[in-house]
Amino acid sequence: MGIIKKILFTMLSLLLVSVACNGQLQQLSLNSTNPDITWWVQPKTEGSPSGFEISTSGYRMEDAVKGVVPGVVFTAYVEADEVPDPNYSDNIHRVDAAFFNRPFWYRTTFQLPTSVKPGQQIWLQFDNTNRYADFYMNGVKLSGTRESTKDVSGHMLRTKYEVSHLVSHDQENVVAVLITDADQKKTRDAKDQFGVVASPTYLSAASWDWMPYVPGRLAGITGNVSLNFTGDVTMEDPWVRSELESNDIAYLFVSTELKNASDQAKEVLLSGRIQPGNIQFSKQVHLEANTSKKIYMDRKEMEALIVKQPKLWWPNGYGEPHLYTCTLRSEIDGAVSDQKEITFGIRQYEYQYSRNNAGWPVLQFFINGQRIFLKGGNWGMSEYLLRCSRKEYETKIKLHKDMNYNMIRLWTGCVTDDAFYDYCDRYGIMVWDDFWLYVAYNDVANDEDFKANALDKVKRLRNHPSIALWCGANETHPKPELDGYLRSIVALEDHNDRMYKSSSNQDGLSGSGWWGNQPPKHHFENSGSNLAWNNPPYPYGSDRGYGLRTEIGTATFPNYESVKEFMPAESLWPLPTDEQLEKDDDNVWNKHYFGKEASNASPINYKRAVNTQFGESDNLIAFCEKAQYLNIEVMKGIYEAWNDKMWEDASGLLLWMSQSAYPSFVWQTYDYYHDATGAYWGAKYACEPLHIQWNAANNSVKAINTTSEDLKGAVATARVFTFGGKELAAYGRREKVNVPASNKKEVYRLNFDSCKACFDAELTPLHFIKLELKDSLGNMLSENFYWRNGEKELDYTKLNKLPAADLTFTLLDKADDGKQILLKNQGKSVAFGNRLRLVRHDTQERVLPVLFSDNYFTLMPGEEKIVQISDLEAGQFDLLWKQYGYKEEHVLVVKKKK
C-alpha cells in the first residue's frame, strides 16, 4: 500500500501533515505557513527573561512582531510594516541596522494532534538556522548547558532533538529559539571581512556589488521546522546511489543508518520500493538497544537492484531528466517505525582534462558517457531577504530551462533550500555547488563549525542527481586543513560520484571576466581570460584561453516597467552623469548598482554604449528600450564566442549572473520581477541545443549541436538584407551540414570583404543578417538574426529612422498550455525589434512570469512568425506590441481558460 498524504497547499506549498500507510502521523509542520502556527520575534535585551521562562506556557512576548518561518528576522519586520519597503529607493540603507544586529528570540506554541499516541518517538527538527541557535522547549534547554553557549552552528545544518518526554499531549507546548549572529559588531562600514568572521553563512548578507547590506545579516530560522513522529527505530540519511555498467544496465546501492532509541533489542525489517519499475527489496536487521548501525544493500545481495534499460537523468538539451522514487521503511512486528521517500536519478558523472591552444588544462564534464558543453549562470542568492517560496523556485528554474541553460553555479553556497535542488532535478539543470569560502579570505570563524556544516550538506543533498560538482572556494583554494577535509567527505560520503574541486576559477578553469559590456567581435577575438586580480588581462595566445569560464558578466538594464517599480519618480530622469556614476555614493542609482558600488560592471561604459550605438535618448523609456538591444547583442556574443571555440579550446561558460536577487541594473538575465530582459533573449538564442550563428570577427557561420544526437542532412541558410528590407542574393549562402553530437561545424563564411570600399552599391552600411538551420525535412531547428554596420562598426543609430511597419496579428487557439499568435509584416519596411508583453485586461498590470517562444524579433517585408505564449493562468489579458522606436502599442485580447 502506498503513502497517503494530506497536503495543505499554501504559499510555500509546504507539508503540514503526513500520514504513514498504517494511519500513524509522521510529520507536523511548525512553519508559519501552517494556519495553526504563529511565530513571534523580538530582540534579546539586557535583563530580558531567559529561554527557560520564554519557553513556558503562559509567557507573552511584549513588542514582538509575527515571525516568518522559514525566514529571517529583518523580513519579519518588513512584513509587519515596521520598516519601509526595502526594495524601493534607498530605503534599506536608511534602516537602523544596529536594532537588528543583535540576538533575537523566536517563540511559538502548538497543540499535539490527538492522533499522536503515547509511546511514539517525537522529534523536533530545524532544517536550517542562520547562524547560532539555542533551542528550548517547555522550559527545558535542548542545546548546551547555558544560554550563552553557542554550541550549534546552524547554517545549512539540520538540528534534531528527541522530545517525547517533554511534550504535553493535552496542553499547549512552547518552542523558543535564540538566534545569534557570528559577529554582532559587524556594521555597514566595518573593515573586517564578514566572510572571515562569520563563515559558514550567507556571505553576501553584509553587501556585495549586487545586493545591499541586510540589517541583521539574514539571521533567523531559515529552514523548515517540524515535529516528526516515529517508532523506536529510525532511518538517518538514506541514500540511493547508481553506477552504470552501460547506459542499458544500472546498479543501485541503497544505504541508511538505523538507530534504535529504545532500551530493548529490535528485529527490524528494512524494505524499499522503487518506482517506476516496481523494484522491491528487503533486509532483516538485528539492532541492540540504544545503538545504531549503517546498513548497505547492493546487487550482490539483491538482484532487484540491477536495473535493465534504466531511465537515465540527463541535463537540459541532452535528454529527459528522468527521476525515480524510493519509498524506504523500517518495520517492527509488522508496524511501520519510520518511513522516508527519496527522489533520485540514475546517471554517472565523469570528468576529463584536455589542453587548449595555449597549453592550459581545460576541465570537461561527461554524463552517461556523453561529453557536455556547459551553458549556464551563477546565483548570488535566491532572493536577498530569503523570501523565495517553493513556487518561485520553480519559476526561476523554469526560466533557466527556457534559456536553454544546463547548469547553475551556487556561488559560495548561497542557497540552502531543498526546493532549489528539487526543481533542478526536475528540469535537468546541473548544479555547481560551492561551499562557503570567498577569495583570499579563505579562513573561517571556527574550523569545526565549518566542517560540521560541510558534512551535513553533503549527506543532505547527495541524492540529488543535479549536483554535478562540489567546489571548495571562490577564486582561491581553502586552507589545507579545510581543503583536505572537504575532499575526504566527498570521497567517503558521496563516493566521489561528483568531483570535488578546490577552486572555482583555477586548475582546469580559465579565470574570470570580462566584466562590463563588450561587443560580440571582441569576445570572438579575445577570451579575456583572467583571474580576478590580473589587470590588464593577458592577450589571447598567452592567457588561459576560453576554456571553462565560471564567471563573466555585464551591466544589464531592466525594462522600464521594472525600473519604475523600485526607483522613485523624481530620480528616473536624467541618468546620472559619468562623474556621479564614478564617485557619488548617495545617488539612488548607485544604491541599485548602477554606479560606484557596481564599478566592475562598467556602468559608465554601458551608458555610453547605449547612447553611441543606438542614439541619445530624451527619456528613460527610450533609454530602457535601446538598452535591451545592447543586452541582446552583448549576451548573445558572449555565449556564441564560446560556442565558436567548442572543444578546440572552450568547454563551457557560466554567466555572472543569470539570477536577480535584488532590484538592480547589473548581473542578470531576467530581472527581480521575472521580466525577461534583452539579456535573457540573447542567452536563450545563443544557448539553443541546435543553433546557427555568425562570427562577427571573421564572418564564419557555424552550426552548433549541444545534444546527444548527431545532426545529419541539415541545411544552413544565410540571407542578407539591406536597411530597407531588400534581400541581396549575392551575399547569401545555402549548404548542407552534418554535426556530430555535442559538437560544432563551420558551414561557410559570408563574403562581406569582397569590396573593401563600401561593399556593393546595393548593400547599405547598416544591414541585416538572417540565418536559418532546418532539418532534412525542412523543419526549422534554429533562427538567428543580426544587425551590422559595415562602414562604421557598432553604429546602429539609423534604426531610429525606420518607418513604422504594418503588422497584423491573428490569435491561433491551438496550444494546449497557452496561446499562439500569428504576426505578419504586411508592409514594405523592416519591422525591427518587435516586443510583446502581456497585461491583465482589467487592471493593465503586467503578467509575470510568462514564457514567450520569441521576443524582440524582426520581420522582413512579407515575413510572418508564430509566437507561443505559455504558462498562462486562466483569465483575460491584453497582448501589447511595440515596434522599436515607436510609442504606439497594438492591443490584442487574449483569453485563457482552465
C-alpha positions in Angstrom: 0.0 0.0 0.0 1.4 3.4 -1.0 1.8 6.5 1.1 -1.3 8.7 1.7 -0.6 12.3 2.2 -2.8 15.1 3.4 -1.3 18.3 2.0 -2.3 21.8 2.6 -1.4 23.9 -0.4 -0.1 27.2 0.9 2.1 30.0 -0.5 5.2 27.8 0.1 3.4 24.5 -0.7 5.0 23.0 2.5 4.0 19.8 4.0 1.8 20.3 7.1 0.9 16.7 8.0 1.8 13.4 6.5 0.4 10.0 7.4 2.0 6.7 7.0 0.2 3.8 5.4 -0.8 2.4 8.8 -2.5 5.6 9.8 0.1 6.9 12.1 1.0 10.6 11.9 4.5 11.1 10.6 5.1 14.9 10.5 3.6 18.1 11.7 4.9 21.3 10.1 5.7 24.1 12.5 6.3 26.6 9.7 4.4 29.9 9.9 2.5 28.8 6.7 0.6 26.4 8.9 -2.5 28.3 9.9 -2.4 26.8 13.3 1.1 28.1 14.0 2.2 31.6 14.8 5.8 32.6 15.5 6.7 35.7 17.3 10.0 37.6 17.1 11.6 40.1 19.5 15.1 41.3 20.3 17.0 39.9 23.2 17.7 42.8 25.6 19.6 43.4 28.8 17.5 42.0 31.7 15.1 40.1 29.4 13.8 36.7 30.6 15.8 33.6 30.0 14.9 31.0 27.5 13.6 28.8 30.3 10.9 31.4 31.1 10.2 32.3 27.5 9.6 28.7 26.6 6.9 28.1 29.3 3.2 28.2 28.6 1.6 31.5 29.6 4.6 33.7 28.8 3.7 36.6 26.4 6.2 38.4 24.3 6.0 42.2 24.6 6.6 44.4 21.5 7.0 41.4 19.3 6.2 41.0 15.6 4.9 38.0 13.8 7.8 35.8 12.6 8.2 34.4 9.1 9.4 30.8 9.3 11.3 29.8 7.2 12.7 33.4 7.0 14.8 35.9 8.7 14.4 38.5 11.5 14.5 41.5 9.2 11.9 40.1 6.8 9.5 39.7 9.8 9.8 43.4 10.5 9.3 44.2 6.8 6.2 42.0 6.7 4.9 43.8 9.8 5.4 47.2 8.1 7.8 48.2 10.8 10.3 49.3 8.1 9.6 50.8 4.7 9.7 48.6 1.6 13.4 47.7 1.3 13.1 47.1 -2.5 12.2 50.8 -3.1 14.6 53.7 -3.5 17.4 53.7 -0.8 15.0 52.6 2.0 17.1 49.6 3.1 20.1 51.9 3.6 18.2 54.1 5.9 17.2 51.3 8.3 18.8 51.3 11.8 21.0 48.2 11.3 22.0 48.3 15.0 18.5 47.3 16.0 18.8 44.1 14.0 22.5 43.3 14.6 21.9 41.5 18.0 20.3 38.3 19.2 16.6 37.7 18.6 14.1 35.4 20.2 11.6 33.3 18.2 8.7 31.7 20.0 5.7 29.6 19.0 3.1 27.3 20.6 1.4 24.2 19.3 -1.1 21.5 20.3 -0.2 17.9 19.7 -2.7 16.2 17.4 -4.8 13.7 19.1 -3.7 11.0 16.6 -0.3 11.0 18.3 -0.3 8.2 20.8 1.9 7.8 23.8 4.9 5.6 23.1 5.7 7.2 19.7 9.1 8.9 19.4 8.7 12.7 18.8 11.5 14.7 17.2 11.7 18.4 17.0 13.7 19.3 13.8 15.1 22.5 12.4 16.5 22.1 8.9 18.5 25.3 8.9 19.1 28.3 11.1 21.4 31.3 10.5 23.5 31.2 12.4 24.0 30.1 16.0 20.8 28.8 17.7 19.9 27.8 21.2 16.7 25.7 21.4 14.2 25.5 24.3 11.0 23.6 24.7 8.5 23.7 27.6 11.0 25.2 30.0 13.9 22.9 29.1 17.1 23.8 27.1 17.7 21.3 24.4 21.1 22.6 23.2 24.0 23.2 25.5 24.0 23.9 29.3 23.7 27.6 29.5 22.1 30.3 27.4 25.3 31.9 26.2 26.6 28.6 24.8 26.9 28.8 21.1 27.1 25.1 20.6 25.0 24.8 17.4 26.3 26.2 14.1 23.0 26.3 12.2 23.8 27.4 8.6 22.9 24.5 6.3 22.8 22.2 9.3 19.9 20.1 10.4 19.3 20.0 14.1 17.0 17.4 15.7 16.0 16.6 19.3 14.0 13.7 20.7 11.4 15.5 22.8 8.9 12.7 23.6 9.5 13.2 27.3 8.9 16.9 27.1 5.7 17.1 25.0 2.3 17.5 26.6 -0.4 15.5 24.8 -3.3 17.6 26.2 -1.9 21.1 26.9 -0.1 23.9 25.0 3.5 23.2 24.1 6.1 26.0 23.6 9.2 26.2 21.5 11.7 29.1 21.9 14.8 29.7 19.8 17.5 32.3 20.4 19.3 33.3 17.2 22.7 34.8 17.4 24.8 36.0 14.5 28.5 35.1 14.5 29.6 38.7 14.6 27.2 41.1 16.2 29.6 44.0 15.8 29.8 43.9 12.0 28.3 47.1 10.7 27.8 48.5 7.2 31.1 50.3 7.5 33.3 47.7 9.2 36.6 46.9 7.6 36.8 43.3 8.7 35.8 40.8 6.1 32.4 39.3 7.1 33.3 36.0 5.4 36.1 35.5 7.8 34.3 36.3 11.0 31.0 34.5 10.0 31.6 31.7 7.5 29.7 29.4 7.1 26.8 31.8 6.3 25.3 33.9 3.5 28.5 35.8 2.7 26.7 38.5 0.7 24.5 39.4 3.6 27.0 42.2 4.5 26.5 43.5 1.0 28.2 42.9 -2.4 28.2 44.6 -5.7 24.7 43.4 -6.5 22.8 43.4 -3.2 22.7 45.8 -0.2 23.8 45.2 3.4 20.9 43.5 5.1 20.3 44.6 8.7 20.7 41.5 10.8 22.7 39.8 8.0 20.0 37.3 7.4 19.9 35.9 10.9 16.8 33.8 11.5 15.2 30.4 11.3 15.9 29.9 7.6 14.7 26.4 7.1 11.7 24.3 7.7 10.6 23.4 11.3 8.7 20.3 12.0 7.7 17.7 14.6 8.4 14.2 13.3 6.8 11.1 14.8 8.4 7.6 14.6 8.6 4.3 16.3 11.7 3.2 18.2 13.8 2.6 15.1 14.6 5.5 12.7 16.4 5.9 9.5 19.1 8.6 9.1 20.3 10.0 5.8 19.1 7.2 3.5 21.0 7.2 0.2 20.3 5.7 -3.2 23.4 5.6 -5.5 23.7 4.5 -9.0 26.5 3.2 -11.2 26.3 2.5 -14.9 27.7 -0.7 -16.4 26.5 0.8 -19.6 23.5 3.1 -20.4 21.5 -0.1 -20.7 22.4 -1.5 -17.2 22.5 0.3 -13.9 23.5 -0.9 -10.5 21.7 0.6 -7.5 23.1 0.9 -3.9 20.8 1.6 -1.0 22.1 2.6 2.4 20.8 4.1 5.6 21.8 4.4 9.2 19.3 2.6 11.5 19.0 3.9 15.1 17.3 2.1 17.9 16.3 4.6 20.6 14.7 2.1 22.9 16.3 0.1 25.8 15.4 -3.2 24.1 16.9 -5.0 21.1 14.8 -4.9 18.0 14.3 -7.1 14.9 13.8 -4.7 12.1 12.5 -5.3 8.5 14.1 -2.7 6.3 12.2 -2.7 3.0 12.0 -0.5 -0.1 10.1 0.0 -3.3 11.4 2.0 -6.3 9.2 3.4 -8.9 8.9 3.4 -11.9 9.7 -0.3 -12.3 8.2 -1.6 -9.0 11.6 -2.6 -7.8 11.2 -4.2 -4.3 13.8 -5.3 -1.8 14.1 -6.0 1.9 16.5 -7.0 4.6 16.2 -8.3 8.2 18.3 -6.4 10.7 19.0 -7.0 14.4 19.6 -3.9 16.4 20.8 -3.9 20.0 19.3 -1.4 22.5 20.4 2.2 22.1 22.6 1.5 19.2 22.9 2.5 15.6 24.1 0.6 12.5 24.9 1.5 8.9 23.0 -0.8 6.5 24.0 -1.4 2.9 22.2 -3.2 0.2 23.5 -3.8 -3.3 23.1 -6.0 -6.4 25.3 -8.8 -4.9 22.8 -9.2 -2.1 19.6 -8.3 -4.0 19.3 -8.9 -7.7 16.4 -6.5 -7.9 18.9 -3.6 -7.6 20.2 -4.4 -11.1 18.1 -2.2 -13.4 17.9 -3.0 -17.1 17.1 -0.3 -19.6 17.1 2.4 -16.9 15.5 5.8 -17.5 18.6 8.0 -17.2 18.8 11.5 -15.8 20.0 13.9 -18.5 20.8 17.6 -18.3 18.6 20.1 -20.3 19.1 19.7 -24.0 20.8 16.3 -23.9 17.7 14.2 -22.9 15.0 13.9 -20.3 15.8 14.3 -16.6 14.1 11.1 -15.5 13.6 10.6 -11.8 12.9 7.6 -9.6 11.3 7.5 -6.1 12.4 5.1 -3.4 10.0 4.5 -0.5 12.0 3.1 2.3 10.5 1.7 5.6 11.7 0.3 8.8 9.1 -2.0 10.4 8.9 -3.7 13.8 6.5 -6.6 14.2 4.6 -5.5 11.1 4.2 -1.9 12.2 6.0 1.0 10.4 8.5 2.6 12.7 9.9 5.1 10.2 9.4 5.9 6.5 11.3 8.0 4.1 10.8 8.9 0.5 13.9 9.5 -1.6 13.9 11.0 -5.1 17.0 10.2 -7.1 18.2 9.9 -10.7 20.2 7.3 -12.4 23.2 9.0 -14.0 27.0 8.9 -13.9 29.3 11.9 -14.0 32.8 11.8 -15.3 35.5 14.4 -15.8 38.5 14.8 -18.1 41.1 17.4 -18.8 42.2 18.4 -22.3 44.8 21.1 -23.4 43.8 24.3 -25.1 45.7 26.2 -27.8 47.8 27.9 -25.1 48.6 24.6 -23.4 46.4 25.2 -20.4 44.3 22.4 -19.0 40.6 22.6 -19.7 38.1 20.7 -17.5 35.4 18.8 -19.4 32.2 17.2 -18.0 30.7 13.9 -19.1 27.4 12.4 -18.1 26.2 8.9 -19.0 29.2 8.8 -21.3 28.3 11.9 -23.2 30.5 15.0 -23.2 28.5 18.0 -22.1 29.1 21.6 -23.2 28.2 23.7 -20.2 25.9 26.7 -20.6 24.5 28.5 -17.6 24.8 31.1 -14.9 25.6 31.9 -11.3 23.2 32.6 -8.5 24.4 35.1 -5.9 21.2 34.4 -3.8 17.7 33.2 -4.4 16.4 36.5 -3.0 18.3 38.9 -0.9 15.9 38.6 2.1 15.4 34.9 1.7 11.7 35.3 0.7 11.8 32.8 -2.2 8.9 30.4 -2.0 8.8 26.9 -3.4 6.6 28.1 -6.2 9.0 30.9 -7.0 11.9 28.4 -7.1 10.1 26.5 -9.8 9.6 29.8 -11.8 13.3 30.7 -11.6 14.4 27.2 -12.6 11.9 27.0 -15.5 13.2 30.4 -16.7 16.7 28.9 -16.7 15.5 25.9 -18.6 13.8 28.2 -21.1 17.1 30.0 -21.7 18.4 26.6 -22.7 20.8 26.5 -19.7 22.1 23.2 -18.3 24.0 24.4 -15.2 23.7 26.8 -12.3 26.6 27.6 -10.0 25.7 28.3 -6.4 28.2 31.0 -5.5 29.6 30.4 -2.0 26.8 28.0 -1.1 24.2 30.8 -1.3 21.1 28.7 -1.5 20.1 26.4 1.4 16.5 25.5 0.4 15.7 21.9 -0.7 13.2 23.3 -3.2 16.0 24.7 -5.3 17.6 21.3 -5.8 14.2 19.6 -6.3 13.4 21.8 -9.3 16.9 21.5 -10.7 16.4 17.7 -10.6 13.0 18.1 -12.3 14.1 20.4 -15.1 17.6 19.0 -15.8 19.7 21.8 -14.5 23.1 20.7 -13.2 24.4 22.4 -10.0 27.9 23.5 -9.4 27.8 23.6 -5.6 30.2 25.9 -3.7 31.0 25.7 0.0 31.2 29.0 1.9 34.7 30.5 1.1 35.4 33.7 -0.7 38.7 34.7 -2.4 41.8 35.2 -0.4 39.8 35.5 2.8 39.7 31.7 3.0 39.7 31.4 6.7 36.5 30.8 8.8 35.2 31.7 12.2 35.6 28.2 13.5 37.0 25.2 11.7 34.9 22.6 13.5 31.7 24.6 12.7 32.6 24.7 9.1 33.4 21.0 8.9 30.1 20.0 10.6 28.1 22.1 8.2 30.0 20.8 5.2 29.5 17.2 6.3 25.8 17.7 6.8 25.5 19.5 3.5 26.9 16.6 1.6 24.8 14.0 3.4 21.7 16.1 3.0 22.0 16.7 -0.7 23.8 13.7 -2.2 20.6 12.1 -3.5 20.1 15.0 -6.0 21.2 13.9 -9.4 21.5 17.6 -10.4 24.6 18.2 -8.3 27.5 17.9 -10.7 30.4 19.2 -8.7 31.4 20.2 -5.1 33.6 23.3 -5.0 35.7 24.4 -2.0 36.3 28.1 -2.5 35.6 31.1 -4.8 38.6 32.3 -6.8 41.1 30.6 -4.5 41.7 27.4 -2.6 40.6 26.6 1.0 43.4 26.5 3.5 45.0 23.0 3.5 43.2 21.6 6.6 39.8 22.5 5.2 40.6 21.5 1.7 41.7 18.1 2.8 38.6 17.7 5.0 36.2 18.7 2.1 38.0 16.3 -0.2 37.7 13.5 2.3 33.9 13.8 2.9 33.2 13.9 -0.8 35.1 10.7 -1.1 33.6 9.0 2.0 30.1 10.3 2.0 29.5 10.8 -1.8 31.9 8.1 -3.0 33.3 10.7 -5.4 30.2 10.4 -7.5 30.8 14.1 -8.1 34.1 15.7 -8.4 35.5 17.8 -5.5 37.3 20.8 -6.8 39.2 23.3 -4.6 38.8 26.4 -6.7 36.1 28.0 -8.8 38.3 29.6 -11.4 41.7 27.8 -11.3 43.1 24.3 -12.0 41.5 23.5 -15.4 39.3 26.6 -15.4 40.1 29.9 -17.2 39.8 32.6 -14.6 37.0 35.2 -14.5 35.9 38.2 -16.6 35.4 40.1 -18.9 33.5 42.5 -16.7 31.3 45.0 -18.4 29.7 45.1 -21.8 31.9 44.2 -24.7 30.8 43.9 -28.4 30.5 40.5 -29.9 33.6 40.9 -32.1 35.6 41.5 -29.0 34.6 38.2 -27.5 35.3 36.2 -30.7 38.8 37.7 -30.8 39.8 37.6 -27.2 38.7 35.4 -24.4 39.6 38.0 -21.7 40.8 35.1 -19.6 41.8 36.5 -16.3 42.0 35.9 -12.6 40.1 38.4 -10.6 43.3 40.2 -9.6 45.0 40.3 -13.0 44.9 43.7 -14.6 45.2 44.1 -17.6 44.1 40.7 -18.8 46.5 38.7 -20.9 46.3 38.8 -24.7 44.9 35.8 -26.4 47.5 33.1 -27.1 49.4 33.6 -23.8 46.4 33.5 -21.5 44.3 30.6 -20.2 42.1 30.9 -23.2 38.3 30.4 -23.3 38.3 27.0 -21.5 35.7 26.6 -18.8 34.8 30.0 -17.5 32.8 30.2 -14.3 32.3 34.0 -14.2 31.8 36.6 -16.9 29.3 39.4 -16.7 28.0 42.8 -17.6 25.6 45.5 -16.5 22.0 44.7 -17.7 19.4 47.3 -17.7 15.8 46.1 -17.0 12.7 47.2 -18.9 11.2 50.5 -17.9 8.2 48.8 -16.4 10.5 47.2 -13.8 12.7 50.3 -13.2 9.7 52.4 -12.1 8.8 49.7 -9.5 11.9 50.4 -7.4 13.2 53.8 -8.4 11.5 57.0 -7.1 9.8 59.0 -9.9 11.9 62.1 -9.2 15.1 60.1 -9.9 14.1 58.4 -13.1 15.5 61.0 -15.4 18.0 62.2 -16.3 20.5 59.4 -15.8 23.5 60.2 -13.6 26.4 61.8 -15.1 29.7 59.9 -15.6 31.1 61.7 -12.6 28.2 60.7 -10.5 28.4 57.1 -11.6 32.1 57.1 -10.7 32.1 58.9 -7.4 28.6 59.5 -5.9 27.9 57.0 -3.1 24.5 58.5 -2.2 22.9 58.6 -5.6 19.9 56.3 -5.6 21.0 54.8 -8.9 24.2 53.6 -7.1 22.0 52.0 -4.4 20.6 49.8 -7.1 24.0 49.1 -8.6 24.3 51.5 -11.5 27.3 53.4 -10.1 30.3 53.2 -7.9 29.0 50.1 -6.0 29.0 48.1 -9.2 32.0 49.6 -10.9 33.1 46.1 -12.1 30.1 46.2 -14.4 31.3 49.4 -16.0 28.1 51.4 -15.9 29.7 54.4 -17.5 30.8 52.3 -20.5 27.3 50.7 -20.6 25.5 54.1 -20.7 27.9 55.3 -23.4 27.4 52.2 -25.5 23.6 52.6 -25.5 23.9 56.2 -26.4 26.5 55.9 -29.1 25.4 52.6 -30.7 21.6 53.3 -30.6 21.4 57.0 -30.2 20.9 59.5 -27.4 17.5 59.4 -25.6 15.5 62.2 -24.1 13.6 60.0 -21.6 14.1 56.8 -19.6 11.5 54.8 -21.6 13.5 55.3 -24.7 16.8 54.5 -23.0 15.5 51.3 -21.5 14.2 50.2 -24.9 17.5 50.8 -26.6 19.4 49.1 -23.8 17.5 45.8 -24.5 19.1 45.6 -27.9 22.6 46.2 -26.4 21.7 43.5 -23.9 20.8 41.1 -26.7 23.9 41.8 -28.7 26.3 41.6 -25.8 24.8 38.5 -24.2 24.5 36.6 -27.5 28.1 37.5 -28.4 29.4 36.1 -25.1 27.8 32.7 -25.4 28.4 32.4 -29.2 32.1 33.2 -28.8 32.4 30.2 -26.5 30.3 28.1 -28.9 32.7 29.1 -31.7 35.6 27.6 -29.8 33.9 24.5 -28.6 36.4 21.7 -27.7 39.2 23.4 -29.6 39.5 25.5 -26.5 36.2 26.1 -24.8 34.2 23.6 -22.7 31.6 25.9 -21.3 30.6 29.2 -19.7 28.7 30.3 -16.7 27.4 33.9 -16.7 27.8 36.2 -13.7 24.9 36.2 -13.0 21.7 34.6 -14.5 19.5 35.3 -11.5 18.4 38.6 -10.0 18.2 38.6 -6.2 17.6 42.4 -5.7 16.1 45.1 -8.0 19.1 46.4 -9.8 20.8 47.2 -13.1 23.6 44.6 -13.0 24.4 40.9 -13.3 21.1 39.4 -14.5 19.1 37.9 -17.4 15.5 38.1 -16.2 15.1 40.9 -13.6 13.9 40.8 -10.0 10.3 40.6 -11.1 11.0 37.8 -13.5 10.6 40.1 -16.6 12.9 38.8 -19.4 15.4 41.5 -20.5 17.2 41.5 -23.8 20.0 39.7 -22.0 17.6 36.8 -21.4 16.8 36.6 -25.1 20.4 36.9 -26.1 21.2 33.9 -23.8 18.2 31.9 -25.0 19.1 32.3 -28.6 22.8 31.5 -28.2 22.3 28.5 -26.0 19.8 26.7 -28.2 20.6 23.0 -28.3 20.6 23.2 -32.1 21.9 26.6 -33.2 23.3 28.5 -36.1 25.5 31.6 -35.6 27.6 34.2 -37.2 31.1 35.2 -36.1 31.4 39.0 -36.1 35.2 38.8 -36.3 35.7 36.6 -39.4 32.2 36.1 -40.9 32.2 32.3 -40.2 28.8 30.7 -40.0 28.7 27.6 -37.8 26.1 25.1 -36.8 26.2 24.2 -33.1 24.9 20.9 -31.8 24.7 20.6 -28.0 22.5 17.5 -27.9 23.3 13.8 -27.5 22.2 13.0 -31.1 24.1 13.5 -34.4 22.6 16.1 -36.7 22.5 14.8 -40.3 21.3 16.3 -43.5 20.6 19.7 -42.1 20.5 22.8 -44.3 22.1 26.1 -43.2 20.9 29.2 -45.0 22.2 32.8 -44.7 20.3 35.7 -46.1 21.4 39.4 -46.2 19.0 42.3 -46.3 19.5 46.0 -46.9 18.3 48.5 -44.4 15.2 48.9 -46.4 14.5 45.1 -46.3 15.7 44.1 -49.8 17.3 40.7 -49.9 20.7 40.6 -51.7 21.1 37.1 -53.0 24.8 37.6 -53.9 25.7 37.7 -50.2 23.6 34.7 -49.2 24.6 31.1 -48.8 22.9 27.7 -48.6 24.7 24.5 -47.7 24.0 21.1 -46.2 25.7 20.3 -42.9 26.2 17.3 -40.6 27.2 18.0 -37.0 28.2 15.2 -34.5 26.5 15.1 -31.1 27.8 17.8 -28.7 30.0 19.5 -31.3 30.1 22.2 -33.9 30.8 22.6 -37.7 31.7 25.6 -39.8 29.4 25.7 -42.8 30.8 28.6 -44.8 32.0 32.2 -44.5 30.0 35.2 -45.6 31.6 37.4 -48.3 31.3 40.9 -46.9 35.0 41.6 -47.6 34.5 41.2 -51.4 34.6 45.0 -51.7 36.9 46.9 -49.5 35.4 50.3 -50.1 31.7 50.3 -49.5 30.9 46.8 -50.5 28.2 46.6 -53.1 26.4 49.7 -54.2 23.2 48.0 -53.1 24.5 46.9 -49.7 23.6 49.7 -47.3 26.1 50.4 -44.5 23.6 49.2 -41.9 22.1 45.9 -43.0 20.7 42.7 -41.5 21.8 39.0 -41.5 19.2 36.3 -41.1 20.3 32.7 -40.5 18.2 29.5 -40.6 19.0 25.9 -39.8 16.5 23.3 -41.0 16.5 19.6 -40.7 16.4 17.3 -43.8 12.6 17.5 -43.9 12.6 21.3 -43.9 11.6 21.8 -40.3 13.1 24.8 -38.6 15.7 24.0 -36.0 17.2 27.4 -35.4 16.7 31.0 -36.5 19.2 33.8 -35.8 19.3 37.5 -36.6 22.0 40.2 -36.6 22.3 43.9 -37.3 25.6 45.0 -38.8 27.2 48.3 -39.9 29.9 47.6 -42.5 31.2 51.1 -42.6 31.1 52.3 -39.0 31.2 49.4 -36.5 28.6 49.4 -33.8 26.7 52.4 -35.2 23.1 51.4 -35.3 21.6 54.9 -34.8 19.9 54.8 -38.2 17.5 52.2 -36.7 15.7 55.2 -35.2 14.7 56.3 -38.7 13.0 53.1 -39.7 9.4 53.8 -40.8 6.5 52.2 -38.8 5.8 48.7 -40.0 2.4 47.4 -41.0 1.9 44.3 -38.8 -1.2 42.1 -38.5 -2.0 39.8 -35.5 -4.1 36.7 -35.5 -4.9 34.7 -32.4 -4.5 30.9 -33.0 -6.2 28.9 -30.4 -4.2 25.7 -31.0 -1.9 25.5 -28.0 -2.9 23.2 -25.1 -1.0 25.1 -22.4 -1.2 28.7 -23.7 -1.8 30.7 -26.9 -0.3 31.1 -30.3 -0.1 34.5 -32.0 0.5 34.8 -35.8 2.3 38.0 -36.7 2.8 39.1 -40.3 4.7 42.1 -41.8 2.2 43.3 -44.4 4.3 46.4 -45.3 7.3 47.2 -47.3 9.6 48.2 -44.5 11.6 46.2 -41.9 9.7 45.6 -38.7 12.7 45.8 -36.4 12.7 44.9 -32.7 9.1 43.8 -32.0 8.5 43.5 -28.3 5.5 41.6 -26.9 4.2 41.9 -23.4 1.1 40.8 -21.6 -1.1 42.7 -19.1 -4.3 42.0 -17.3 -7.3 43.2 -19.3 -9.0 44.8 -16.3 -6.1 46.4 -14.4 -3.4 46.7 -17.0 -0.9 45.2 -14.6 1.8 43.2 -16.3 1.6 39.4 -16.2 4.8 37.9 -14.8 6.2 35.4 -15.2 5.1 34.3 -18.7 7.0 32.5 -21.3 7.1 33.7 -24.9 8.7 31.5 -27.5 10.3 34.6 -29.1 10.6 38.3 -28.4 12.4 41.4 -29.6 12.3 39.8 -33.0 12.5 41.4 -36.5 10.2 40.6 -39.5 11.2 41.4 -43.1 8.6 42.6 -45.5 6.1 39.8 -46.1 7.6 37.6 -43.4 5.4 36.0 -40.7 6.1 34.4 -37.3 4.1 32.3 -34.8 4.8 33.2 -31.2 3.8 30.7 -28.5 2.7 32.1 -25.1 2.7 29.5 -22.3 2.4 29.3 -18.6 -0.7 31.4 -18.7 -3.2 31.3 -15.9 -6.9 31.5 -16.5 -8.2 35.0 -17.3 -8.4 37.7 -19.9 -5.3 39.5 -21.0 -4.1 42.2 -23.4 -1.2 41.4 -25.6 0.7 44.6 -26.2 3.1 45.0 -29.1 5.6 47.8 -29.7 7.9 48.2 -32.6 11.4 49.6 -31.9 11.3 53.4 -31.7 7.5 53.8 -31.7 5.3 54.8 -28.8 2.1 53.2 -30.1 1.1 49.8 -28.9 -1.1 47.3 -30.6 -3.6 45.5 -28.3 -4.9 42.0 -28.8 -7.2 40.5 -26.3 -6.2 37.0 -25.2 -8.4 34.7 -23.1 -7.1 31.6 -21.3 -9.4 29.1 -19.7 -8.5 26.2 -17.4 
